[in-house]
Amino acid sequence: MAAPRTYGSLEGVQLYGKVDSTPLYDSSITPADILTKDALKFVVLLHRTFNSTRKELLENRQEVQAKLDKGEKLTFLPETKYIRDDPNWKCKAPAPGLTDRRAEITGPPERKMVVNALNTDVYTYMTDFEDSCSPTWSNIIYGQVNLYDALRDQIDFTLPATGKSYKVKKEGRNPPTIIVRPRGWHMVESHVTVDGEPISASLFDFGLYFFHNARQLLDNGVGPYFYLPKMEHWLEAKLWNDVFNVAQDALAIPRGTISATVLIETLPISYQLNEVLYALRDHSAGLNCGRWDYMFSTIKRLRNDPKHILPDRGLVTMKVPFMTNYVKQLIKVCHQRGVHAMGGMAATIPIKNDAERNAKAMQAVHDDKLREVLAGHDGTWIAHPALAPIALEVFNKHMPTPNQLHKIPVYDREVTEEDLVDTNIDGFQITKDGILINIYIGLNYMEAWLQGSGCVPINHLMEDAATAEVSRLQLFSWVKHGVKLTDTGEKITKDLVVKLIDDEVAKLSPSRPNNKFDIAADCLKKEISGEVEVAEFLTDLLYPDVVTLESSPVDLDNLK
């Protein structure tokens, strides 16, 4: 048999990210072992094959927005009715390590956090290059190093600054199955250019992980598993499916080896759940309810319709109509098609030195997980190891089986197109405190992200980009529509919000030397004032500020 063929070419490729070759850890693996010639060729092959389609689908999102701005409504697609109406097709059976997912922990691929997650007694672990990871070059590349080491049982290390050792506990337990979330289709990786343009961040993250680890994962008895974020149309899921097929073919790995769970975290795609599963049916591991991103997407896509203004963020719970209806539909569709319907995030952090407040917070987590398991979810997310016992207690009591795929819910009536945008909320109010909370969360998160941290504790919650997105879009929406404050009757204007932002920056800045609050505030103020168009994502606004390009491109001939 001929030697395996290496696909792809590095002609027209430039690398502006530093390629460290000095080991930081005992494993001796460095970015130079990740950014090899063959690995880069593989990633470039995926980019050249699929980037034009990716860009077309991103343009399609703006066409949808333009129609919504003209007063058109989101609908179930008539051209795919045949998919929804066919009861016979199913997705593939759960892959090894994904049958029971009752508790999943999440977090960025920072080495200490990877060890802590693997030591948490949960079933699966979503390691995240997206919303909880500020995409600095170092975070992205060392994230790949950390996962490479984790999959080979060589991630144990000692932190030089403190002398503290971090080791994965293996005796008497199985560490959780790893699921990787690459960055969304909208993002690029500016440290690598292909034919004069930045490479797709999605394909960069996916490609490096898959190239180096797919066979190792199979040897480990599991497989290459992914979470797919931020999609807005089922054709974006089909694009991922095409990527999977080409990637598997190029490495001579059987098609269907990959399993992927799609995060349903945008309003448009909630109208296309069957279609998403159908497009990925040979690779699908189910759908997940991305609650904060879903709220953000709803505000963003309906931002020009005054009938869909949302109240103070604390009032938009999973029990309000549009959130409840999307969850109901997701669970039913998933179970009809034989895949997991994953619940949402519990972001609470234990409150130290205040037992009463902590007990109340933990009870809220318990109640939320109870709502999920009784609704029919097959598992749930947690952001902190201390929440694992709570999630497991609830799911173990009410879900004695590995999952609830055998339970297809029956509702009094089907979820309609109108139900998915039913933003009528009891007790609706928009208050000055609501403005201040949005400003506080937005500024603190954005400043930390600019400093290289995408997983940020704020007000006893472990926040990621989604909650800052809610802050940003709510402030914009309230100013745009001139909402009157419920508590004072004052009209929300750009001048009012800009002043409150400046006041908050003045309060926060002294406590954090060398901070970047001014950059964060400037981004918020420009959008609120109408100086710039509302960005699709926070990362679009801030990413240029975390890019650290080398002064000249790396000589690719020197790569391994």
C-alpha positions as CSV (number, residue, x, y, z in Angstrom):
1,M,0.0,0.0,0.0
2,A,1.2,3.5,-0.8
3,A,2.3,5.8,2.0
4,P,-0.5,8.0,3.4
5,R,-1.0,11.1,1.3
6,T,-0.5,14.5,2.9
7,Y,-3.2,16.9,1.5
8,G,-2.8,20.7,1.3
9,S,-0.1,23.2,0.6
10,L,1.5,26.0,2.5
11,E,2.0,28.2,-0.5
12,G,0.3,31.5,0.1
13,V,0.3,30.9,3.9
14,Q,1.8,33.3,6.5
15,L,2.1,32.7,10.2
16,Y,2.4,35.7,12.4
17,G,2.0,34.0,15.8
18,K,5.0,33.1,18.0
19,V,5.9,29.4,17.8
20,D,7.5,28.6,21.2
21,S,9.7,25.6,21.3
22,T,10.8,25.8,25.0
23,P,8.8,23.4,27.2
24,L,6.8,25.0,30.0
25,Y,5.8,21.6,31.5
26,D,7.2,18.2,32.2
27,S,5.5,16.7,29.1
28,S,7.9,18.6,26.9
29,I,5.1,19.4,24.4
30,T,5.2,22.9,23.0
31,P,3.4,25.0,20.3
32,A,6.1,23.8,17.9
33,D,4.7,20.3,18.3
34,I,1.2,21.6,17.5
35,L,2.0,24.0,14.6
36,T,3.8,21.4,12.4
37,K,3.9,21.6,8.7
38,D,1.5,18.8,8.2
39,A,-0.9,20.1,10.8
40,L,-0.9,23.5,9.2
41,K,-1.4,22.0,5.8
42,F,-4.4,20.1,7.1
43,V,-6.0,23.3,8.6
44,V,-5.3,25.3,5.4
45,L,-6.9,22.5,3.3
46,L,-10.1,22.9,5.3
47,H,-10.0,26.7,5.1
48,R,-9.5,26.7,1.3
49,T,-12.2,24.1,0.8
50,F,-14.9,25.8,2.9
51,N,-14.1,29.4,3.6
52,S,-16.1,30.8,0.6
53,T,-19.2,28.9,1.9
54,R,-18.6,30.2,5.4
55,K,-18.5,33.8,4.2
56,E,-21.7,33.3,2.1
57,L,-23.5,32.0,5.1
58,L,-22.4,34.9,7.3
59,E,-23.8,37.2,4.6
60,N,-27.0,35.3,4.8
61,R,-27.3,36.3,8.5
62,Q,-27.4,39.9,7.5
63,E,-30.0,39.3,4.8
64,V,-32.2,37.8,7.6
65,Q,-31.5,40.8,9.8
66,A,-32.5,43.1,7.0
67,K,-35.8,41.3,6.5
68,L,-36.5,41.5,10.2
69,D,-35.8,45.2,10.2
70,K,-38.4,45.6,7.5
71,G,-41.0,43.9,9.7
72,E,-40.9,40.3,8.3
73,K,-41.1,37.5,10.7
74,L,-39.1,34.3,11.3
75,T,-40.9,31.2,10.2
76,F,-40.4,27.5,9.9
77,L,-38.9,27.0,6.5
78,P,-41.4,25.9,3.9
79,E,-38.6,24.4,1.7
80,T,-37.6,21.9,4.5
81,K,-41.1,20.9,5.5
82,Y,-40.3,17.4,4.1
83,I,-37.6,17.0,6.7
84,R,-39.8,18.0,9.6
85,D,-42.7,15.9,8.5
86,D,-40.7,12.7,8.0
87,P,-40.9,10.6,11.2
88,N,-38.6,7.9,10.0
89,W,-35.1,9.4,10.0
90,K,-33.0,9.3,13.1
91,C,-29.6,10.5,14.1
92,K,-26.8,8.0,15.0
93,A,-26.7,6.3,18.3
94,P,-24.7,8.0,21.1
95,A,-21.0,7.5,20.8
96,P,-18.8,5.9,23.5
97,G,-18.5,8.2,26.5
98,L,-21.6,10.2,25.4
99,T,-24.4,7.9,26.4
100,D,-24.8,9.4,29.9
101,R,-24.2,13.2,30.0
102,R,-26.2,14.1,33.1
103,A,-23.6,16.6,34.3
104,E,-21.1,18.5,32.1
105,I,-18.6,20.9,33.4
106,T,-17.3,23.7,31.2
107,G,-14.3,26.0,31.0
108,P,-11.5,27.4,28.9
109,P,-8.5,25.1,28.0
110,E,-6.2,26.8,30.5
111,R,-4.0,24.1,32.0
112,K,-5.0,24.5,35.7
113,M,-8.7,24.6,34.7
114,V,-8.4,21.5,32.5
115,V,-6.9,19.6,35.5
116,N,-9.6,20.8,37.8
117,A,-12.4,20.0,35.4
118,L,-11.0,16.5,34.8
119,N,-10.9,16.0,38.6
120,T,-14.6,16.9,38.9
121,D,-17.0,14.0,39.3
122,V,-19.0,14.7,36.2
123,Y,-19.6,12.7,33.1
124,T,-18.4,15.0,30.4
125,Y,-16.3,18.1,30.1
126,M,-16.8,20.9,27.5
127,T,-13.4,22.5,27.0
128,D,-14.0,25.9,25.4
129,F,-12.0,27.9,22.8
130,E,-15.0,30.2,22.4
131,D,-17.1,32.3,24.9
132,S,-15.1,31.5,28.0
133,C,-11.7,31.9,26.3
134,S,-10.2,35.2,25.3
135,P,-8.6,34.3,22.0
136,T,-5.1,35.6,22.6
137,W,-2.5,33.7,20.6
138,S,-1.1,32.2,23.7
139,N,-4.5,31.1,25.1
140,I,-5.4,29.4,21.8
141,I,-2.1,27.6,21.1
142,Y,-1.4,26.6,24.7
143,G,-5.0,25.4,24.9
144,Q,-4.1,22.9,22.1
145,V,-1.0,21.9,24.0
146,N,-3.0,21.3,27.1
147,L,-5.5,19.1,25.4
148,Y,-2.8,17.2,23.6
149,D,-1.3,16.4,27.0
150,A,-4.6,15.7,28.7
151,L,-5.5,13.0,26.2
152,R,-2.1,11.3,26.8
153,D,-2.2,11.4,30.6
154,Q,0.7,13.9,30.8
155,I,-1.0,17.1,31.9
156,D,0.1,17.0,35.5
157,F,2.3,20.0,36.4
158,T,3.6,22.3,39.1
159,L,2.8,26.0,39.0
160,P,6.2,27.7,39.3
161,A,4.8,30.9,40.9
162,T,3.3,29.0,43.9
163,G,4.9,25.5,43.8
164,K,1.5,24.0,43.9
165,S,1.1,20.7,41.9
166,Y,-1.9,19.9,39.8
167,K,-2.6,16.2,39.1
168,V,-5.5,14.4,37.5
169,K,-6.9,11.8,39.9
170,K,-7.3,8.5,38.1
171,E,-7.6,5.8,40.8
172,G,-11.1,4.5,41.2
173,R,-12.7,6.8,38.7
174,N,-13.0,7.6,35.0
175,P,-12.2,11.2,34.2
176,P,-15.0,13.0,32.2
177,T,-15.2,12.6,28.4
178,I,-13.8,15.7,26.7
179,I,-15.9,17.7,24.2
180,V,-14.2,20.6,22.5
181,R,-15.9,23.8,21.5
182,P,-14.1,25.7,18.7
183,R,-14.8,29.3,18.0
184,G,-17.9,30.2,15.9
185,W,-18.1,30.7,12.2
186,H,-18.0,34.5,12.5
187,M,-14.5,34.5,14.0
188,V,-11.1,34.5,12.4
189,E,-7.6,33.8,13.6
190,S,-5.5,36.8,12.5
191,H,-2.2,35.2,13.4
192,V,-2.5,32.9,10.3
193,T,-3.3,34.2,6.9
194,V,-4.2,32.1,3.8
195,D,-4.0,33.8,0.4
196,G,-4.0,37.2,2.1
197,E,-6.9,36.8,4.5
198,P,-7.2,35.6,8.1
199,I,-7.9,31.9,8.5
200,S,-11.3,30.8,9.9
201,A,-10.9,30.4,13.6
202,S,-13.5,27.6,13.7
203,L,-11.5,25.5,11.2
204,F,-8.2,26.4,12.9
205,D,-9.4,25.2,16.3
206,F,-11.2,22.2,15.0
207,G,-8.4,21.3,12.6
208,L,-5.5,21.4,15.0
209,Y,-7.3,19.4,17.6
210,F,-8.6,16.8,15.2
211,F,-5.3,16.4,13.3
212,H,-3.3,15.7,16.4
213,N,-5.8,13.8,18.6
214,A,-8.4,11.9,16.6
215,R,-6.5,8.6,16.6
216,Q,-5.4,9.1,20.2
217,L,-9.0,9.6,21.2
218,L,-10.0,6.4,19.4
219,D,-7.2,4.5,21.2
220,N,-8.6,5.9,24.4
221,G,-11.9,4.3,23.7
222,V,-13.8,7.4,22.9
223,G,-13.7,9.8,19.9
224,P,-13.3,13.3,18.6
225,Y,-16.3,15.1,20.1
226,F,-17.3,18.8,19.6
227,Y,-19.8,21.5,20.6
228,L,-20.7,23.7,17.7
229,P,-21.6,27.3,18.7
230,K,-23.4,30.4,17.3
231,M,-25.0,29.0,14.2
232,E,-28.1,30.8,12.7
233,H,-29.1,28.5,9.8
234,W,-29.2,24.8,9.3
235,L,-26.9,25.2,6.3
236,E,-24.2,26.3,8.7
237,A,-24.7,22.9,10.3
238,K,-24.5,21.2,6.9
239,L,-21.2,23.1,6.4
240,W,-19.8,21.6,9.6
241,N,-21.0,18.2,8.4
242,D,-19.1,18.7,5.1
243,V,-16.0,19.7,7.1
244,F,-16.2,16.6,9.2
245,N,-16.4,14.4,6.1
246,V,-13.4,15.9,4.4
247,A,-11.4,15.9,7.7
248,Q,-12.1,12.2,8.3
249,D,-11.4,11.3,4.7
250,A,-8.1,13.2,4.6
251,L,-6.9,11.4,7.7
252,A,-8.3,8.0,6.7
253,I,-10.7,7.9,9.7
254,P,-14.1,6.4,9.1
255,R,-17.0,8.9,8.5
256,G,-19.3,9.1,11.4
257,T,-16.4,8.9,13.9
258,I,-16.9,12.5,14.9
259,S,-19.9,13.4,17.2
260,A,-21.1,17.0,17.6
261,T,-23.6,18.7,19.8
262,V,-25.1,21.9,18.5
263,L,-25.7,24.8,20.8
264,I,-29.1,26.3,20.1
265,E,-28.2,29.8,21.2
266,T,-29.6,32.0,18.5
267,L,-33.2,32.9,17.7
268,P,-33.2,32.1,14.0
269,I,-31.9,28.6,14.3
270,S,-34.6,27.7,16.9
271,Y,-36.9,27.6,13.9
272,Q,-34.8,24.9,12.2
273,L,-34.0,22.3,14.9
274,N,-35.1,19.3,12.8
275,E,-33.0,20.6,9.9
276,V,-29.9,21.0,12.0
277,L,-30.1,17.4,13.2
278,Y,-30.9,16.1,9.7
279,A,-27.8,17.9,8.3
280,L,-25.6,16.3,11.0
281,R,-27.5,13.1,11.5
282,D,-24.4,10.9,10.8
283,H,-22.4,13.0,13.3
284,S,-25.0,14.4,15.7
285,A,-24.8,14.0,19.5
286,G,-27.8,16.3,20.2
287,L,-28.7,19.9,20.9
288,N,-28.0,22.2,23.9
289,C,-29.9,25.1,25.3
290,G,-27.6,28.1,25.4
291,R,-29.7,30.4,27.5
292,W,-27.7,33.6,27.8
293,D,-26.6,33.6,24.2
294,Y,-30.2,32.9,23.2
295,M,-31.4,35.9,25.1
296,F,-28.7,38.0,23.5
297,S,-29.6,36.8,20.0
298,T,-33.3,37.5,20.6
299,I,-32.5,41.1,21.6
300,K,-30.0,41.5,18.7
301,R,-32.2,40.1,15.9
302,L,-35.4,41.9,17.2
303,R,-33.6,45.1,18.2
304,N,-35.5,47.3,15.8
305,D,-38.9,46.1,16.9
306,P,-40.2,48.0,19.9
307,K,-42.7,45.2,20.6
308,H,-39.8,42.9,21.7
309,I,-37.9,45.0,24.2
310,L,-36.8,42.9,27.1
311,P,-36.9,44.0,30.8
312,D,-34.2,44.0,33.4
313,R,-32.0,41.0,32.8
314,G,-32.9,39.3,36.2
315,L,-36.6,39.1,35.0
316,V,-35.7,37.1,31.9
317,T,-35.6,33.6,33.4
318,M,-36.0,30.2,31.8
319,K,-39.7,30.4,32.8
320,V,-40.6,33.3,30.6
321,P,-42.7,32.3,27.5
322,F,-40.1,32.6,24.7
323,M,-37.5,30.7,26.7
324,T,-39.9,28.0,27.9
325,N,-41.2,27.4,24.4
326,Y,-37.8,27.1,22.8
327,V,-36.8,24.5,25.5
328,K,-40.0,22.5,25.0
329,Q,-39.5,22.3,21.3
330,L,-35.8,21.4,21.6
331,I,-36.5,18.5,23.9
332,K,-39.2,17.1,21.8
333,V,-37.3,17.3,18.5
334,C,-34.2,15.8,20.0
335,H,-35.9,12.8,21.5
336,Q,-37.9,12.2,18.3
337,R,-34.6,11.9,16.5
338,G,-32.8,9.9,19.1
339,V,-30.3,12.4,20.5
340,H,-29.6,14.2,23.8
341,A,-31.3,17.4,24.7
342,M,-28.9,19.2,27.0
343,G,-29.8,21.8,29.5
344,G,-28.3,25.1,30.3
345,M,-25.6,26.6,32.4
346,A,-25.5,27.0,36.2
347,A,-22.9,29.8,36.5
348,T,-23.1,30.3,40.3
349,I,-19.9,30.4,42.3
350,P,-20.0,29.5,46.0
351,I,-20.4,32.5,48.2
352,K,-17.7,32.3,50.9
353,N,-18.2,33.8,54.3
354,D,-22.0,34.2,53.9
355,A,-23.7,30.9,54.7
356,E,-27.2,32.3,54.3
357,R,-26.6,33.8,50.8
358,N,-24.7,30.8,49.7
359,A,-27.5,28.4,50.8
360,K,-30.0,30.5,48.8
361,A,-27.8,30.5,45.8
362,M,-27.3,26.8,45.9
363,Q,-31.0,26.2,46.3
364,A,-31.6,28.3,43.2
365,V,-29.2,26.0,41.3
366,H,-31.0,22.9,42.6
367,D,-34.4,24.3,41.5
368,D,-33.1,25.1,38.1
369,K,-31.7,21.6,37.6
370,L,-34.9,20.2,38.8
371,R,-36.8,22.2,36.2
372,E,-34.5,20.8,33.6
373,V,-34.7,17.1,34.4
374,L,-38.5,17.2,34.9
375,A,-38.8,19.0,31.5
376,G,-37.0,16.1,29.9
377,H,-33.4,17.2,29.5
378,D,-30.8,14.5,29.4
379,G,-28.1,16.5,31.2
380,T,-27.0,19.9,32.3
381,W,-24.1,22.3,32.5
382,I,-22.2,23.6,35.5
383,A,-19.4,26.2,35.6
384,H,-17.9,25.3,39.0
385,P,-16.9,22.0,40.5
386,A,-18.8,22.7,43.7
387,L,-22.1,22.5,41.7
388,A,-21.5,19.0,40.6
389,P,-23.0,17.3,43.6
390,I,-26.2,19.4,43.3
391,A,-26.6,18.6,39.6
392,L,-25.9,14.9,40.1
393,E,-28.3,14.7,43.1
394,V,-31.1,16.1,41.1
395,F,-30.5,14.1,37.9
396,N,-29.7,10.8,39.8
397,K,-33.0,11.1,41.6
398,H,-35.2,11.9,38.7
399,M,-33.3,10.3,35.8
400,P,-32.4,6.7,36.9
401,T,-31.6,5.8,33.3
402,P,-28.5,7.0,31.4
403,N,-30.7,9.5,29.5
404,Q,-34.3,10.3,28.7
405,L,-34.2,9.7,25.0
406,H,-37.1,7.2,25.3
407,K,-39.3,9.9,26.6
408,I,-40.9,12.0,23.9
409,P,-42.9,14.7,25.5
410,V,-46.5,15.3,24.6
411,Y,-47.8,18.9,24.9
412,D,-51.3,20.3,24.8
413,R,-50.4,22.0,21.6
414,E,-47.4,22.3,19.3
415,V,-45.0,25.2,19.7
416,T,-45.8,27.8,17.0
417,E,-43.7,30.4,15.2
418,E,-45.3,33.1,17.4
419,D,-44.5,31.2,20.6
420,L,-40.8,31.4,19.9
421,V,-40.9,35.2,20.0
422,D,-43.5,35.6,22.8
423,T,-41.5,38.1,24.8
424,N,-44.4,39.1,27.0
425,I,-43.0,38.9,30.6
426,D,-45.0,39.3,33.8
427,G,-43.8,42.0,36.1
428,F,-42.0,43.8,33.2
429,Q,-39.9,46.6,34.4
430,I,-36.7,48.5,33.3
431,T,-35.0,50.2,36.2
432,K,-32.0,52.4,36.8
433,D,-30.5,49.4,38.7
434,G,-31.0,47.4,35.5
435,I,-28.9,49.9,33.6
436,L,-26.2,49.9,36.3
437,I,-26.0,46.1,36.4
438,N,-25.6,45.9,32.7
439,I,-22.9,48.5,32.7
440,Y,-21.0,46.9,35.6
441,I,-21.1,43.4,34.1
442,G,-20.3,44.7,30.6
443,L,-17.3,46.8,31.7
444,N,-15.8,44.2,34.0
445,Y,-16.2,41.4,31.6
446,M,-14.8,43.3,28.6
447,E,-11.9,44.6,30.6
448,A,-10.9,41.1,31.8
449,W,-11.3,39.8,28.2
450,L,-9.0,42.4,26.9
451,Q,-6.5,41.3,29.6
452,G,-6.7,37.7,28.3
453,S,-9.3,36.2,30.6
454,G,-12.6,35.0,29.1
455,C,-14.0,33.2,32.2
456,V,-14.6,36.0,34.7
457,P,-16.1,35.9,38.2
458,I,-18.6,38.8,38.6
459,N,-21.2,39.1,41.4
460,H,-20.7,35.4,42.4
461,L,-21.3,34.2,38.8
462,M,-18.7,32.8,36.5
463,E,-19.4,34.9,33.4
464,D,-18.5,34.4,29.8
465,A,-19.0,36.5,26.7
466,A,-22.7,35.8,26.5
467,T,-23.7,37.7,29.6
468,A,-21.6,40.7,28.5
469,E,-23.4,40.5,25.1
470,V,-26.8,40.8,26.9
471,S,-25.5,43.9,28.7
472,R,-24.3,45.5,25.5
473,L,-27.5,44.8,23.5
474,Q,-29.9,45.7,26.3
475,L,-28.3,49.1,26.7
476,F,-28.4,49.7,23.0
477,S,-32.0,48.6,22.7
478,W,-33.2,50.7,25.7
479,V,-31.5,53.8,24.3
480,K,-32.7,53.2,20.7
481,H,-36.3,53.0,21.8
482,G,-36.2,55.7,24.4
483,V,-37.6,53.5,27.1
484,K,-38.9,55.2,30.3
485,L,-37.6,53.8,33.6
486,T,-40.2,52.1,35.6
487,D,-38.9,53.3,38.9
488,T,-38.2,57.0,38.1
489,G,-40.1,57.7,34.9
490,E,-36.9,59.1,33.4
491,K,-36.3,58.5,29.7
492,I,-33.2,56.4,28.8
493,T,-31.1,58.4,26.5
494,K,-27.6,58.0,25.2
495,D,-26.4,60.9,27.3
496,L,-27.8,59.3,30.4
497,V,-26.2,55.9,29.7
498,V,-22.9,57.5,28.6
499,K,-22.7,59.4,31.8
500,L,-23.4,56.3,33.9
501,I,-20.7,54.4,32.0
502,D,-18.2,57.2,32.6
503,D,-19.1,57.2,36.3
504,E,-18.6,53.5,36.6
505,V,-15.2,53.6,34.9
506,A,-14.2,56.3,37.4
507,K,-15.2,54.0,40.2
508,L,-13.6,50.8,38.9
509,S,-10.3,52.2,37.5
510,P,-8.5,52.9,40.8
511,S,-8.9,49.3,42.0
512,R,-7.2,47.9,38.9
513,P,-3.8,49.4,37.8
514,N,-3.0,49.3,34.1
515,N,-6.6,48.5,33.3
516,K,-8.4,48.7,30.0
517,F,-11.7,50.1,31.1
518,D,-11.4,53.0,28.7
519,I,-11.3,50.7,25.7
520,A,-14.3,48.7,27.0
521,A,-16.2,51.9,27.7
522,D,-15.4,53.4,24.3
523,C,-16.9,50.3,22.6
524,L,-20.1,50.5,24.5
525,K,-20.5,54.3,24.1
526,K,-19.9,54.3,20.3
527,E,-22.6,51.7,19.8
528,I,-25.1,53.3,22.2
529,S,-24.5,56.8,20.6
530,G,-25.0,55.4,17.1
531,E,-21.4,56.4,16.0
532,V,-20.9,52.8,14.7
533,E,-23.3,50.1,13.7
534,V,-24.1,47.5,16.3
535,A,-21.5,44.7,16.0
536,E,-22.7,41.2,15.5
537,F,-20.5,40.1,18.4
538,L,-18.5,41.5,21.2
539,T,-15.5,39.7,19.9
540,D,-15.8,41.6,16.6
541,L,-15.3,44.8,18.6
542,L,-12.5,43.7,20.9
543,Y,-10.5,41.0,19.0
544,P,-8.1,43.5,17.3
545,D,-7.0,44.6,20.8
546,V,-5.8,41.1,21.7
547,V,-4.0,40.3,18.5
548,T,-0.2,40.2,18.9
549,L,1.3,39.8,15.5
550,E,5.0,39.1,15.1
551,S,6.9,41.8,13.2
552,S,7.6,39.4,10.3
553,P,6.1,36.1,9.4
554,V,7.5,32.8,10.7
555,D,9.7,30.9,8.2
556,L,7.5,27.9,7.6
557,D,10.4,25.9,6.5
558,N,11.5,25.9,10.1
559,L,8.3,24.2,11.3
560,K,8.6,20.6,12.3
